[in-house]
Amino acid sequence: MGTKSEVRNRIKKVMAELGLNNQAAFARALGLRPTTLNAWMTRTSLPSPDAYMALGKVALSVDDSLFFFEQAGLTEEAILAAAAKIMKGRTGPGVEGEIIQVPRFRETLAGREEAVAMQALVDARNKLVDTVESIDTLMGKVDHHR
């Protein structure tokens, strides 16, 4: 269980990462009364398990999310086990070395790579056309001077 100071510091970090410096606005975003958040920040009380879950959901870093989830009683092992059950059947066969396969992302990435490659070909073609036109112009000037 994290100390009141550690909880306070993590909350301050999450607020800073979210660009929030107003405790009342942050409390409302979490569905809390500002006095509740103030009690955590002044170290007079600790969040409830539901509040820890809400903090874990809004935290930007995995470490902070896991910290808050663990304070709520949800271990990393439980999260991973639940994720495995949720993802079972939602993905294709894995590729060696992958932790999880996300087909839509892979298709999107392949499409993006194809688009980038196609743009590179178009750019190379345009440079070639420009070069040929420059050579034709120079050849015309040379022929004109002969």
SERO-4910 file (N, C-alpha, C, O; in steps of 0.05 Angstrom, whole numbers):
BEGIN
 pado doro    nc1    nc2    nc3   cac1   cac2   cac3    cc1    cc2    cc3    oc1    oc2    oc3
  Met    A     17    -24      0      0      0      0     18     25      0     36     27     16
  Gly    A     12     43    -18     28     68    -20     23     86      4      1     87     15
  Thr    A     43    101     11     40    121     32     23    145     23     20    148     -2
  Lys    A     13    160     41     -2    184     33     15    203     17      5    216     -2
  Ser    A     40    205     24     58    223      8     62    212    -20     62    228    -39
  Glu    A     65    186    -23     69    174    -49     44    178    -66     45    185    -90
  Val    A     21    174    -54     -5    178    -69     -7    207    -78    -14    212   -101
  Arg    A     -2    225    -59     -3    254    -66     16    261    -89      8    275   -107
  Asn    A     40    251    -88     60    257   -109     51    245   -136     55    258   -156
  Arg    A     40    221   -135     30    209   -161      7    225   -172      6    230   -196
  Ile    A    -11    234   -155    -33    250   -164    -23    276   -176    -33    285   -197
  Lys    A     -5    289   -163      7    314   -173     20    309   -201     17    326   -219
  Lys    A     34    287   -203     47    280   -229     26    276   -251     29    286   -273
  Val    A      5    261   -245    -16    257   -265    -29    283   -273    -34    288   -297
  Met    A    -35    300   -254    -47    326   -260    -28    342   -278    -37    354   -298
  Ala    A     -2    342   -272     17    357   -288     19    346   -317     19    361   -336
  Glu    A     19    319   -319     21    307   -345     -4    312   -362     -3    314   -386
  Leu    A    -27    316   -348    -52    322   -362    -55    352   -367    -74    361   -380
  Gly    A    -36    368   -357    -37    397   -360    -57    410   -343    -67    432   -349
  Leu    A    -63    398   -320    -83    409   -302    -69    419   -277    -54    405   -264
  Asn    A    -75    444   -270    -63    455   -245    -86    463   -226    -80    473   -204
  Asn    A   -110    458   -233   -133    465   -217   -144    439   -205   -155    422   -219
  Gln    A   -141    437   -178   -151    413   -164   -181    409   -167   -191    386   -170
  Ala    A   -196    431   -166   -225    428   -168   -234    417   -195   -252    400   -196
  Ala    A   -221    426   -216   -228    417   -243   -220    387   -246   -235    371   -257
  Phe    A   -197    380   -235   -188    352   -236   -208    334   -220   -215    313   -229
  Ala    A   -216    344   -197   -235    328   -180   -261    324   -195   -272    302   -196
  Arg    A   -271    345   -208   -296    343   -223   -293    323   -247   -311    308   -253
  Ala    A   -270    324   -260   -265    306   -282   -265    277   -273   -272    259   -288
  Leu    A   -257    272   -248   -258    245   -237   -285    238   -225   -289    216   -215
  Gly    A   -303    257   -224   -329    252   -212   -329    254   -182   -345    241   -168
  Leu    A   -311    271   -172   -307    274   -143   -313    302   -134   -314    321   -150
  Arg    A   -317    305   -108   -319    332    -97   -291    343    -93   -273    328    -87
  Pro    A   -287    369    -98   -261    381    -94   -250    376    -66   -225    374    -63
  Thr    A   -267    376    -46   -258    371    -19   -245    343    -15   -227    340      1
  Thr    A   -255    324    -31   -244    297    -29   -216    297    -39   -198    286    -26
  Leu    A   -211    309    -63   -184    311    -74   -166    327    -55   -143    319    -51
  Asn    A   -176    348    -44   -161    364    -26   -152    348     -2   -129    351      8
  Ala    A   -169    330      8   -161    313     31   -138    294     23   -121    289     40
  Trp    A   -138    285     -1   -115    268    -10    -90    284    -12    -68    275     -5
  Met    A    -93    308    -23    -69    325    -28    -57    335     -2    -33    340      0
  Thr    A    -74    339     19    -64    348     45    -57    324     63    -49    327     86
  Arg    A    -59    300     52    -52    275     65    -69    269     90    -59    256    108
  Thr    A    -94    279     90   -111    272    112   -127    247    107   -138    235    126
  Ser    A   -129    238     82   -142    212     76   -131    201     50   -116    214     35
  Leu    A   -138    176     45   -130    163     20   -154    158      3   -177    156     13
  Pro    A   -150    155    -23   -173    149    -41   -185    122    -36   -173    104    -25
  Ser    A   -211    120    -43   -225     94    -41   -216     77    -65   -203     87    -84
  Pro    A   -222     51    -64   -215     34    -87   -226     44   -114   -213     43   -134
  Asp    A   -251     54   -113   -263     65   -138   -248     90   -148   -244     93   -172
  Ala    A   -239    106   -129   -224    130   -136   -197    123   -147   -187    135   -166
  Tyr    A   -184    102   -135   -158     93   -146   -162     83   -175   -145     88   -192
  Met    A   -184     69   -180   -189     59   -207   -192     83   -226   -182     82   -249
  Ala    A   -207    103   -218   -210    127   -235   -183    140   -240   -178    149   -263
  Leu    A   -166    142   -220   -140    154   -223   -123    137   -243   -109    148   -259
  Gly    A   -125    111   -240   -110     93   -258   -118     96   -287   -102     93   -305
  Lys    A   -144    101   -291   -154    104   -319   -144    130   -332   -140    130   -356
  Val    A   -141    151   -316   -133    177   -329   -103    180   -329    -93    198   -344
  Ala    A    -88    164   -314    -59    167   -313    -48    161   -341    -57    143   -354
  Leu    A    -28    177   -350    -16    173   -376      6    152   -377      9    138   -397
  Ser    A     20    148   -355     42    128   -355     31    102   -344     14    100   -327
  Val    A     42     80   -356     35     53   -347     42     50   -318     26     38   -303
  Asp    A     65     59   -309     73     56   -281     53     69   -262     46     57   -242
  Asp    A     44     93   -269     25    106   -252     -2     92   -252    -15     88   -231
  Ser    A    -11     83   -276    -36     68   -277    -35     43   -260    -53     38   -244
  Leu    A    -13     28   -263    -10      4   -247     -9     10   -217    -20     -5   -201
  Phe    A      5     31   -210      6     39   -182    -22     43   -171    -29     31   -150
  Phe    A    -38     59   -185    -65     65   -175    -83     39   -175    -98     35   -156
  Phe    A    -81     23   -196    -97     -1   -197    -89    -20   -175   -107    -33   -162
  Glu    A    -63    -22   -169    -55    -39   -147    -64    -29   -120    -71    -45   -102
  Gln    A    -66     -3   -117    -77      9    -92   -106      1    -89   -116     -1    -66
  Ala    A   -120     -2   -111   -148    -10   -111   -151    -40   -106   -174    -49   -103
  Gly    A   -129    -55   -106   -130    -83   -101   -129   -100   -127   -132   -124   -126
  Leu    A   -124    -87   -149   -122   -101   -175    -92   -104   -182    -79    -85   -188
  Thr    A    -82   -129   -181    -54   -133   -186    -48   -134   -217    -66   -137   -233
  Glu    A    -23   -130   -223    -15   -131   -251    -21   -159   -263    -29   -161   -286
  Glu    A    -18   -180   -247    -24   -207   -257    -53   -210   -263    -61   -222   -283
  Ala    A    -71   -198   -247    -99   -199   -252   -107   -184   -277   -123   -193   -293
  Ile    A    -93   -161   -281    -98   -145   -306    -90   -161   -330   -105   -162   -350
  Leu    A    -67   -173   -330    -57   -189   -352    -74   -213   -358    -80   -220   -381
  Ala    A    -84   -226   -337   -101   -250   -340   -128   -241   -353   -138   -255   -371
  Ala    A   -139   -219   -344   -163   -208   -355   -159   -200   -384   -176   -206   -401
  Ala    A   -137   -187   -390   -131   -179   -418   -129   -203   -436   -139   -203   -459
  Ala    A   -116   -224   -427   -114   -248   -443   -141   -260   -449   -146   -269   -472
  Lys    A   -159   -260   -430   -186   -271   -434   -201   -253   -454   -216   -263   -471
  Ile    A   -198   -227   -451   -213   -209   -469   -203   -211   -497   -218   -212   -516
  Met    A   -176   -213   -501   -165   -214   -527   -167   -241   -541   -163   -243   -565
  Lys    A   -172   -262   -526   -173   -289   -537   -195   -290   -559   -218   -283   -554
  Gly    A   -187   -298   -582   -206   -299   -604   -210   -273   -620   -222   -273   -641
  Arg    A   -199   -251   -610   -202   -226   -624   -179   -220   -643   -179   -201   -658
  Thr    A   -158   -237   -642   -135   -233   -659   -128   -258   -674   -138   -279   -668
  Gly    A   -112   -255   -695   -103   -277   -711    -80   -291   -696    -72   -283   -674
  Pro    A    -69   -311   -709    -46   -325   -697    -23   -306   -694    -17   -290   -711
  Gly    A     -9   -309   -672     13   -291   -666     38   -297   -683     41   -319   -694
  Val    A     55   -278   -685     80   -281   -699    101   -283   -677     99   -270   -657
  Glu    A    121   -300   -681    141   -305   -661    153   -278   -652    161   -261   -668
  Gly    A    155   -274   -626    166   -249   -615    145   -228   -608    151   -209   -595
  Glu    A    120   -232   -618     99   -213   -612     86   -220   -585     83   -244   -579
  Ile    A     79   -200   -570     64   -205   -546     35   -208   -553     21   -225   -542
  Ile    A     26   -191   -570     -2   -191   -579     -3   -181   -608     12   -164   -615
  Gln    A    -21   -192   -623    -24   -184   -651    -50   -167   -653    -71   -176   -643
  Val    A    -48   -144   -665    -71   -128   -669    -74   -124   -699    -62   -106   -711
  Pro    A    -91   -141   -712    -92   -141   -741    -99   -114   -754    -87   -107   -774
  Arg    A   -118    -99   -743   -125    -74   -756   -102    -55   -757    -97    -41   -777
  Phe    A    -86    -54   -735    -63    -37   -735    -43    -46   -756    -31    -30   -770
  Arg    A    -39    -72   -757    -20    -83   -776    -28    -75   -805    -12    -67   -821
  Glu    A    -54    -78   -811    -64    -71   -837    -60    -41   -843    -52    -33   -864
  Thr    A    -66    -25   -823    -62      4   -825    -33     11   -830    -26     27   -847
  Leu    A    -16     -2   -814     13      3   -817     22     -6   -844     38      9   -857
  Ala    A     13    -29   -854     22    -38   -881     11    -19   -902     26    -13   -921
  Gly    A    -13     -9   -899    -24     10   -918     -8     36   -917     -3     48   -938
  Arg    A      0     44   -894     16     69   -892     44     65   -904     53     82   -919
  Glu    A     56     42   -899     82     36   -912     79     36   -942     96     46   -956
  Glu    A     57     24   -952     53     24   -981     49     52   -992     60     59  -1013
  Ala    A     34     69   -977     30     96   -986     56    112   -986     62    127  -1005
  Val    A     73    108   -966     99    121   -964    117    112   -988    130    128  -1000
  Ala    A    117     86   -993    133     76  -1015    123     87  -1042    139     94  -1059
  Met    A     97     88  -1045     85     99  -1070     93    128  -1073     99    137  -1095
  Gln    A     92    143  -1051     99    172  -1053    128    175  -1060    136    193  -1075
  Ala    A    145    157  -1050    174    158  -1056    178    153  -1086    195    165  -1099
  Leu    A    163    134  -1097    164    128  -1126    155    152  -1142    168    159  -1162
  Val    A    133    165  -1134    123    189  -1148    144    211  -1147    149    224  -1167
  Asp    A    156    215  -1124    177    236  -1121    201    230  -1139    211    248  -1152
  Ala    A    209    204  -1139    232    197  -1156    225    201  -1186    242    211  -1201
  Arg    A    201    194  -1194    192    198  -1221    192    227  -1228    202    235  -1250
  Asn    A    182    244  -1211    181    273  -1215    209    285  -1218    214    302  -1235
  Lys    A    228    275  -1201    256    284  -1204    268    276  -1230    282    291  -1243
  Leu    A    261    251  -1239    272    241  -1264    261    258  -1287    276    265  -1305
  Val    A    235    264  -1286    222    281  -1307    236    308  -1308    242    319  -1329
  Asp    A    240    320  -1284    253    346  -1282    281    345  -1294    290    363  -1308
  Thr    A    295    323  -1288    323    320  -1298    323    317  -1328    339    330  -1342
  Val    A    305    301  -1339    303    298  -1368    296    324  -1381    308    331  -1402
  Glu    A    277    339  -1369    270    365  -1381    294    384  -1380    298    399  -1399
  Ser    A    309    384  -1359    333    401  -1357    354    393  -1378    366    410  -1390
  Ile    A    357    367  -1382    376    358  -1402    367    366  -1430    383    375  -1446
  Asp    A    340    363  -1435    329    372  -1461    334    402  -1466    341    410  -1488
  Thr    A    330    417  -1444    334    446  -1446    363    452  -1453    369    468  -1470
  Leu    A    381    439  -1438    410    443  -1443    418    434  -1471    433    448  -1485
  Met    A    407    412  -1480    413    402  -1507    403    421  -1528    416    426  -1549
  Gly    A    380    433  -1523    369    453  -1542    387    477  -1543    391    488  -1565
  Lys    A    398    486  -1521    415    509  -1520    442    502  -1535    453    519  -1549
  Val    A    452    478  -1531    476    470  -1544    472    469  -1574    489    479  -1589
  Asp    A    450    457  -1583    444    456  -1611    440    484  -1623    448    489  -1646
  His    A    429    501  -1608    425    529  -1618    451    544  -1622    453    560  -1640
  His    A    471    537  -1605    497    551  -1607    515    538  -1629    536    549  -1635
  Arg    A    508    516  -1640    525    503  -1660    523    515  -1686    536    507  -1705
***
